[in-house]
């Protein structure tokens, strides 16, 4: 079981053209205390990102109009969001897809269908980095 105590208030954007994937991610992340922003495609996400300022972004690779690689590249080119972690989602587990994701600036790659634990652990990794609690030495 994942320790999700420090996920409260973390804003997570999920960009996927599949309603099932968006709903699954929303349910898992809301149970852990995250705030969720959902987008159906890259254009929808780019319209919402400035208003909501997500802490972590999950983006599906295969989407109509603007695919996940293009969406990730546009997010990373924006100086306000270049340090925002972007995690690619794909049903393919190919080396080429992972490499291409890295080339456009993605931080990580998750294979669909993801489990509750895999998606929460991905958010947890980046939440720990964002956590501003001073550490005692």
Secondary structure, DSSP 8 states (H G I E B T S, - for coil): ----GGGTT-EEEEE-S-HHHHHHHHHHHHHTT-EEEEESSHHHHHHHHHHH--SEEEEESS-SSS-HHHHHHHHHHSTTTTTSEEEEEES---HHHHHHHHHTT-SEEEESS--HHHHHHHHHHHHHHH-------
